[in-house]
């Protein structure tokens, strides 16, 4: 789901007003701005406020594919049109018929393909690769770019006639450094989103928000999003702020971070499992290897959630979306226990029934751990 257009600055308010005036017209739009400013968000808001809302909204990155593949993706192809075309395929223009097609990074479209795009825009007809049959489409085209198309025209890298055909309406999205008043609103929105998504219990204090608002954000909203994810998942806001102020990282920084990752028990256990499995002439069945790997993953996930909840098993079960009884079974089955029970609050599980193994059903005797020596 694409985020709404967030901001209180005059620039964003003007863009919202322009969207409201243009969305119902179906006129072609070019959205410009630096990478990460939210051009796709603007395009999606145009679509959502248009009469085509509810129909197809399809996007394609013009910089991600070579010319032949991009042509096939846009206009489709018949069976046998080229090597590997084993069946007929509809293109994005046809799939977006009655809807909206977003051409991302239009400035990177190969020059030879631009004439075919111009023809489709002018006539509303496309011809799939390997076909002689024209297909009529009614597709609203919105394009985005982080490049100066006028300079590309002067350098003969972009067709002037295509530029004027696309650029009926132009919307410029300023970089985040030019509208810092939008940053607190963006932080508030994404913190709420990521707190739920990553089950984070971290929060941002006023000092952290002030530091984030003062930053220039060369990567714009995308960089801000990634920074907030790191703070909420790792809880290292001070380190993140320090790194924003001094972005250069030495090789030692990378080495230390890599060492921390590879020294984790989970990575060590998985590496040991792989090594023992691959080096043992008498290998275990794949089903058994899968079970051992799954145990390691489950143990890591459950352990992390229990740690975040202070070993409140009722809360942990809700977060894991499993029953309380299943969680108790998993804890014992994987041989897990709190690192130091004396440090846990006596009230953390005050509402939970004491766990007594059901010996008649064999649950109490399960203390399974992942053993590598037998592999």
C-alpha positions, -999 to +999 in steps of 0.1 A: +000+000+000+014+034-010+016+060+017-004+092+015+011+125+005+023+138+039+034+173+046+023+208+059+047+229+038+034+253+011+051+231-015+031+200-005-001+220-001+003+233-036+009+198-050-022+185-032-042+213-048-028+206-082-036+169-079-072+178-070-075+199-101-058+176-126-068+141-114-102+141-132-089+154-165-069+123-177-042+146-191-007+132-193+015+142-163+053+143-158+064+143-121+100+155-115+122+157-085+153+141-069+154+104-061+134+095-030+112+126-027+080+107-033+072+110-070+054+077-070+033+088-040+022+118-061+014+096-090-007+072-069-026+101-054-035+113-089-048+078-097-067+076-064-085+109-070-093+102-106-123+085-122-100+055-129-095+048-092-103+011-086-091+001-121-056-011-128-026+010-115+005-005-132+040+008-129+072-001-148+107+011-144+121+023-177+157+021-165+156-015-152+152-033-186+171-034-219+153-020-249+138-053-263+126-065-230+112-031-221+093-030-255+078-064-247+068-053-212+051-022-225+034-035-256+034-073-252+044-099-277+031-129-297+043-164-294+076-168-313+083-131-315+118-137-301+138-164-286+121-175-254+087-161-263+070-194-258+035-179-253+016-148-260+019-120-234-001-089-228+019-057-223+015-031-195-004-007-218-031-034-224-031-045-188-037-009-177-065-003-202-092+019-186-066+024-158-033+041-152+002+033-163+032+048-144+064+051-164+090+054-138+124+070-148+111+079-182+144+098-188+162+065-191+140+050-218+161+040-248+159+065-276+148+040-302+118+030-281+106+065-276+091+068-311+069+037-304+058+052-271+049+085-289+028+066-314+009+049-286+002+082-269-009+099-301-031+072-315-041+051-285-031+020-304-003-005-297+012-033-317+027-062-297+061-076-308+057-102-336+021-091-343+005-072-372-027-065-353-032-031-336-048-031-302-068+000-291-062+010-255-074+038-232-046+042-207-038+072-187+000+077-187+019+093-158+057+096-160+083+103-134+120+113-137+148+126-116+166+139-147+165+172-166+146+161-198+153+195-214+190+188-212+184+153-226+166+169-255+195+193-262+219+163-261+195+143-284+189+116-258+152+124-255+127+131-282+113+167-281+079+156-295+076+129-269+085+154-242+057+178-252+032+149-256+039+136-221+044+169-204+009+183-206+010+188-168+042+191-149+045+186-111+078+192-093+084+176-059+110+196-039+137+178-019+132+173+018+159+198+027+138+226+011+107+217+033+120+207+067+086+216+082+073+183+067+098+161+085+080+159+119+048+149+101+067+123+081+083+109+113+050+107+131+034+087+102+062+063+096+070+057+133+034+045+137+036+023+106+069+007+115+062+003+152+033-020+142+051-037+113+083-045+132+067-050+167+090-023+180+088-010+216+113+018+208+102+055+207+118+087+196+122+115+221+120+152+213+158+156+210+160+128+184+131+143+164+149+177+165+181+162+152+163+144+124+145+175+114+177+195+112+194+169+089+196+178+052+185+143+040+203+139+006+184+107+001+151+125+009+121+106+022+135+072+013+166+079+035+144+091+063+123+059+061+154+037+063+168+057+093+135+054+112+135+016+106+170+013+120+162+033+151+129+014+158+144-021+152+179-017+167+171+011+192+204+029+186+192+064+179+223+081+193+246+061+170+223+068+140+223+105+147+261+105+151+264+087+118+241+111+100+263+140+111+294+121+101+284+098+072+318+085+063+324+050+075+358+033+078+365-003+069+369-009+106+332+001+110+321-025+085+344-051+099+331-046+134+295-047+122+302-079+102+319-095+132+288-087+154+265-103+129+286-135+123+293-139+160+256-142+168+246-177+181+219-181+154+244-175+125+270-198+142+244-226+146+232-223+111+268-223+098+276-254+119+245-272+106+255-264+070+291-274+075+283-307+093+256-315+067+278-309+036+310-325+050+294-357+063+295-385+038+265-402+054+241-373+051+208-370+070+176-370+049+167-336+036+135-337+057+156-340+089+179-312+078+149-290+072+135-298+106+167-289+123+170-256+104+134-248+112+140-254+149+169-229+148+147-203+131+118-208+155+141-206+185+156-174+172+122-157+165+105-169+197+135-159+218+135-124+203+098-119+210+101-132+246+131-109+252+111-079+240+081-088+262+102-095+293+092-131+290+055-122+293+043-153+276+007-142+271+019-111+253+045-130+233+019-156+222-003-127+209+026-112+190+035-145+175-002-152+166-001-186+183-020-200+213-006-197+248-005-235+250+014-237+218+040-212+230+045-232+262+051-263+242+076-245+219+095-231+248+099-265+264+104-283+231+132-260+221+148-261+255+144-224+262+144-206+295+148-170+308+185-159+311+179-149+347+144-154+362+152-133+392+154-102+370+120-106+355+092-087+371+071-109+393+040-094+378+050-100+342+032-134+341+010-128+371-021-134+350-008-166+335-015-201+349+015-219+362+029-243+336+029-279+347+040-304+320+014-329+310+034-360+316+006-383+305+008-368+270+046-367+270+049-330+268+068-327+300+096-349+288+104-329+257+136-308+261+148-309+226+178-289+215+194-289+181+224-312+182+250-310+155+273-338+166+249-364+152+249-348+118 
